[in-house]
């Protein structure tokens, strides 16, 4: 599929595709096998400016359009899902600042984040507040000229290496979503932030996720925007993040489909390549159709990103369909490989494991359906 991009963006995406093929893909199996933190690629990614793809130039970023950013994330995910997971988690943190913070806080945090000398984490999810973040129990109470943050978060990507975290907490526990505020916490400079060892996950093993406990103080200038605006900021950030989840899903699905096509042409049964069999051809056709549909839905949302037009439903369409379709595409690809697809000599089983989380995080498939239905019934 040809994405709507400028010539400069197209050249940059081509460069990212080469980097992904030459640098990320060769190490992807090792990252998965040894659960190596994908931060091993940070220096090389920073050198290319990849940590600032989503940020405007006046904050030190590259300022890609929505479609170009989608294409870049898709290329990275197709080479190494764990690396894409780490990168897009960083984007969630910087998008929080871009959408919710004042100019001073943006100027203090975003240039280093864009340069890749500072890694971000997005701390929203809690053990008792996954699908409904408004139920969070982490609090931020006034203390002197700042806030005392107390509580815990779970499944937070990048937390173990993060230089800054965007932490969402209740400044008014009785106000529901309107009582949520967002704060910058710099764990390496702040007492009272405890990050647990990373979780042992089924897939994306190099995109480490962590539990965090807080009993720390932050100054008032670390608050993003006014009190009570955090939930609205988080929801805008997730509209962006769901497009990036779709990009990760289609990137991995594209890799799986290409592997299936290549194998089908090479694998011989009774003197014939299995690609000659109609049943297998139909499997490939169904996968190609679903991949094209997923990309089209994602492009619908990506073209609205940054325009000021609300696109919550469109990002939910993209995330829901891409995450579900990518699983089917990778499953067919493994089936085409037969018993070999079930071994770790081929990447198919890794693709399936990596894809499974996309139907859960940043809003499960069920939550996406709820968002879509609310939009229809509003």
C-alpha positions in Angstrom: 0.0 0.0 0.0 1.3 3.5 -0.8 0.9 5.9 2.1 0.2 9.6 1.6 3.6 11.2 2.5 5.9 14.0 1.3 9.0 13.1 -0.7 11.2 13.9 2.3 9.1 11.7 4.5 9.2 8.9 1.9 13.0 9.1 1.9 13.2 9.0 5.6 10.8 6.0 5.9 12.9 4.2 3.3 16.0 4.9 5.5 14.1 3.5 8.5 13.1 0.4 6.5 16.8 -0.2 5.7 17.8 0.3 9.3 15.1 -2.1 10.4 16.2 -4.8 7.9 20.0 -4.4 8.5 20.1 -3.6 12.3 16.9 -4.6 14.0 15.9 -7.8 12.3 19.1 -9.7 12.7 18.9 -9.4 16.5 15.2 -9.9 16.9 15.4 -13.6 17.6 18.1 -13.1 20.2 16.1 -10.4 22.0 13.2 -12.7 22.1 15.1 -15.8 23.2 17.1 -14.1 25.9 14.5 -11.5 26.8 17.0 -8.7 26.2 15.7 -5.2 26.8 15.3 -3.6 23.4 17.1 -0.5 24.9 20.1 -2.2 23.4 19.1 -0.4 20.2 18.6 3.0 21.8 21.9 4.5 20.7 21.5 3.6 17.1 17.9 4.7 17.1 18.8 8.0 18.7 21.5 8.7 16.1 18.7 8.4 13.5 16.3 10.6 15.4 13.8 7.9 15.8 12.9 8.9 19.4 11.6 12.2 18.1 9.6 11.0 15.1 6.3 12.1 16.7 7.5 15.5 17.9 7.6 18.8 16.0 10.8 20.4 15.0 10.5 23.2 17.5 10.9 20.5 20.2 13.8 18.9 18.6 11.8 16.2 16.7 11.3 15.3 13.1 7.6 16.1 13.0 6.4 13.3 10.8 2.8 13.4 9.6 0.4 10.8 10.8 0.7 8.5 7.8 4.5 8.8 7.7 4.7 8.0 11.4 2.5 5.0 10.9 4.7 3.7 8.1 7.8 4.2 10.2 6.4 2.2 13.2 5.1 -0.5 10.8 8.6 -0.9 9.4 10.3 -1.2 12.8 7.7 -3.6 14.1 8.0 -5.9 11.1 11.7 -6.3 12.0 11.5 -6.4 15.8 8.2 -6.1 17.7 10.0 -5.6 21.0 11.8 -2.6 19.7 8.7 -1.1 18.3 7.0 -1.6 21.6 9.7 0.2 23.5 9.7 3.1 21.0 5.9 3.6 20.9 5.8 3.5 24.8 8.2 6.4 24.6 5.9 8.2 22.2 3.0 7.8 24.7 5.0 9.7 27.3 6.1 12.5 24.9 2.6 12.8 23.4 1.4 13.3 27.0 3.6 16.3 27.3 2.9 17.6 23.8 -0.9 17.4 24.4 -1.1 18.3 28.1 1.9 20.2 29.4 2.7 23.9 29.4 5.5 25.4 27.3 8.1 25.4 30.2 7.6 21.7 31.0 7.7 20.8 27.3 10.9 22.8 26.9 12.5 21.1 29.9 11.7 17.5 28.9 11.0 17.1 25.2 14.3 18.1 23.5 16.2 15.4 25.4 13.4 12.9 24.7 13.5 13.7 21.0 17.3 13.3 21.0 17.1 9.9 22.6 19.2 10.9 25.6 16.1 10.6 27.8 13.7 7.7 27.7 10.0 8.1 28.7 7.4 5.9 30.2 3.6 6.3 30.3 2.3 5.2 33.8 -1.5 4.9 33.6 -2.5 1.3 34.2 -3.1 0.0 37.7 -3.9 -3.5 39.1 -7.5 -2.4 39.9 -7.9 0.0 37.0 -7.0 -1.5 33.7 -9.9 -1.1 31.3 -11.3 1.9 33.3 -8.4 4.2 34.2 -10.8 6.6 36.0 -10.9 4.0 38.8 -7.2 4.5 39.6 -6.2 4.6 43.2 -2.9 6.4 42.9 -3.2 9.8 44.6 -1.4 13.1 44.3 -2.0 15.2 47.4 -0.8 18.8 48.0 2.3 18.9 50.1 4.2 22.2 50.4 4.9 23.6 47.0 4.3 20.3 45.3 2.5 16.9 45.5 3.0 13.7 47.4 2.3 10.8 44.9 1.3 7.5 46.5 0.1 4.3 44.8 1.2 1.7 42.3 1.1 1.0 38.5 1.5 -2.2 36.6 2.5 -3.3 33.1 4.4 0.0 32.5 6.7 -0.3 29.4 10.2 1.2 29.7 9.9 1.9 33.5 13.1 0.1 34.4 15.2 2.3 32.1 13.0 5.5 32.1 14.5 8.9 32.8 11.0 10.4 33.1 7.6 8.9 33.6 4.2 10.6 33.0 2.3 9.4 36.0 -1.5 9.8 36.2 -2.9 10.2 39.7 -6.0 11.4 41.5 -5.8 14.9 42.8 -9.5 14.7 43.7 -10.4 11.1 44.6 -14.1 11.9 44.7 -14.3 13.4 41.2 -13.9 10.3 39.0 -12.3 11.1 35.7 -12.4 14.8 36.4 -10.2 14.2 39.4 -7.2 12.8 37.4 -4.1 14.8 36.9 -0.7 14.0 35.3 2.8 14.6 36.6 6.4 14.1 35.5 8.3 11.9 37.8 12.0 11.4 37.2 12.8 8.1 38.9 16.6 8.4 38.7 16.4 11.7 40.6 13.5 11.1 42.9 13.3 9.2 46.2 10.4 6.9 46.8 10.0 5.4 43.3 10.4 1.6 43.4 10.4 -0.4 40.1 10.0 -4.1 40.3 11.8 -6.6 38.1 10.3 -6.8 34.6 7.4 -9.2 34.0 8.0 -12.5 32.2 5.7 -12.1 29.3 4.5 -14.4 26.5 5.7 -12.2 23.7 7.4 -8.9 23.1 10.0 -10.2 25.5 12.4 -7.3 24.8 9.7 -4.7 25.3 10.0 -4.9 29.1 7.0 -4.0 31.3 7.2 -3.3 35.0 5.3 -2.7 38.2 6.0 0.5 40.0 5.2 1.8 43.5 5.3 5.4 44.4 5.7 7.4 47.6 7.4 10.4 46.3 7.3 14.1 46.1 7.3 16.2 43.0 7.2 20.0 42.6 4.1 21.8 41.3 5.9 22.7 38.0 6.0 18.9 37.2 2.2 18.9 36.8 0.9 18.7 33.2 -1.6 21.4 32.8 -4.3 22.2 35.3 -5.5 19.8 38.0 -8.2 17.5 36.7 -7.1 17.6 33.1 -5.1 14.4 33.2 -7.8 12.0 32.1 -8.6 14.0 29.0 -4.9 14.2 28.1 -4.6 10.4 28.6 -7.5 9.7 26.3 -6.1 11.9 23.5 -2.7 10.2 23.9 -4.4 6.8 23.6 -6.1 7.9 20.4 -2.6 8.3 18.9 -1.3 5.2 20.6 -4.0 3.0 19.1 -2.9 4.0 15.6 0.6 3.0 16.6 -0.7 -0.4 17.9 -2.3 -0.9 14.5 1.0 -0.1 12.9 2.8 -2.6 15.0 0.1 -5.2 14.2 0.2 -4.7 10.4 4.0 -4.6 10.5 4.3 -8.0 12.0 1.4 -9.3 9.9 3.2 -8.1 6.8 6.3 -9.9 7.8 4.3 -13.1 8.5 2.6 -12.9 5.1 5.8 -12.3 3.2 7.3 -15.3 5.0 4.3 -17.5 4.1 4.5 -16.4 0.4 8.2 -17.2 0.2 7.8 -20.6 1.9 4.9 -21.5 -0.3 6.9 -20.9 -3.4 9.9 -23.0 -2.1 8.1 -25.9 -0.3 7.7 -28.9 -2.6 5.0 -31.7 -2.1 4.8 -34.5 -4.7 6.9 -32.5 -7.1 4.8 -29.3 -6.8 5.3 -26.1 -4.9 2.6 -25.8 -2.4 1.8 -22.4 -3.8 0.2 -24.2 -6.7 -2.6 -25.5 -4.5 -5.8 -23.5 -4.6 -6.6 -24.0 -0.9 -3.3 -22.4 0.1 -3.7 -19.7 -2.5 -7.0 -18.8 -0.9 -5.3 -18.6 2.6 -2.8 -16.1 1.1 -5.6 -14.1 -0.6 -7.6 -13.8 2.6 -4.5 -12.6 4.5 -3.6 -10.1 1.9 -7.2 -8.7 1.8 -7.3 -8.4 5.6 -3.9 -6.7 5.7 -5.0 -4.2 3.1 -8.2 -3.5 5.0 -6.4 -3.0 8.3 -4.0 -0.6 6.7 -6.8 1.3 5.1 -8.6 1.7 8.4 -5.4 2.8 10.1 -4.7 5.4 7.3 -8.2 6.8 7.9 -7.2 7.6 11.5 -3.6 8.5 10.8 -4.6 11.2 8.3 -6.7 12.8 11.0 -3.9 12.8 13.6 -2.8 16.4 14.3 -5.6 18.0 12.3 -7.6 19.0 15.4 -10.5 16.8 14.3 -11.5 14.2 16.9 -10.8 10.6 15.7 -11.5 8.4 18.7 -13.8 6.1 16.7 -11.4 5.9 13.8 -8.4 5.0 16.0 -10.6 2.4 17.7 -11.6 1.0 14.2 -7.9 0.7 13.3 -6.7 -0.8 16.6 -9.6 -3.3 16.8 -9.4 -4.6 13.2 -5.6 -4.6 12.9 -5.0 -6.4 16.1 -7.6 -9.1 15.4 -6.7 -9.5 11.7 -3.0 -9.6 12.3 -3.5 -12.6 14.6 -5.4 -14.4 11.8 -2.8 -13.6 9.2 0.1 -14.8 11.4 -1.8 -18.0 12.3 -2.4 -18.8 8.6 1.3 -18.1 7.9 2.3 -20.6 10.6 -0.2 -23.1 9.2 1.3 -22.8 5.8 4.7 -23.6 7.3 3.3 -26.7 8.9 5.4 -28.3 11.7 8.3 -26.0 10.8 6.2 -23.0 11.7 5.9 -24.3 15.3 9.6 -24.4 15.8 11.9 -21.6 16.8 13.9 -22.1 13.7 11.3 -19.9 11.9 9.9 -16.6 13.2 6.2 -17.5 12.9 5.7 -18.6 16.5 7.4 -15.4 17.7 5.1 -13.3 15.5 2.0 -15.0 17.1 3.3 -14.5 20.6 4.2 -10.9 19.9 0.8 -10.1 18.3 -1.3 -11.5 21.1 -0.9 -8.5 23.4 -2.3 -6.1 20.9 -5.8 -7.3 21.5 -5.3 -6.4 25.2 -3.2 -3.3 25.8 -4.1 0.3 25.1 -7.7 -0.8 25.4 -8.7 -4.4 24.8 -10.8 -5.4 21.8 -13.8 -5.3 24.0 -13.1 -1.7 25.0 -12.6 -0.7 21.4 -16.0 -2.1 20.6 -17.4 0.0 23.5 -15.7 3.1 22.2 -17.1 2.5 18.7 -20.6 1.9 20.0 -20.6 5.0 22.1 -19.7 7.0 19.0 -22.5 5.5 17.1 -25.1 6.1 19.8 -24.0 9.6 20.8 
